[in-house]
Amino acid sequence: MRNCGERADGRSIDGALHIPLTELARRLDEVPAEGRLVVHCAGGHRSSIAASLIRHSGRTDVYDLLGGYGTWEAVA
């Protein structure tokens, strides 16, 4: 759920699908329908909202990356 400007620095998680939170509701069909899904943003707030929206659409195996991309980058 990182914004385009946040991804402009070239840092990203391999295999991540980029859908900004502002576009998620109309692009839910692009979210994989099966398997574990981990949602992330820069700090964790938008991804929490996104994970909730995805769960509301019927997905159950959805997780929010606590602390966002910054935390993932620090431990990766």
Secondary structure, DSSP 8 states (H G I E B T S, - for coil): ---HHHHTTS---TT-----HHHHGGGGGGS-SSS-EEE--SSSHHHHHHHHHHHHTT--SEEE-TTHHHHHHHH-
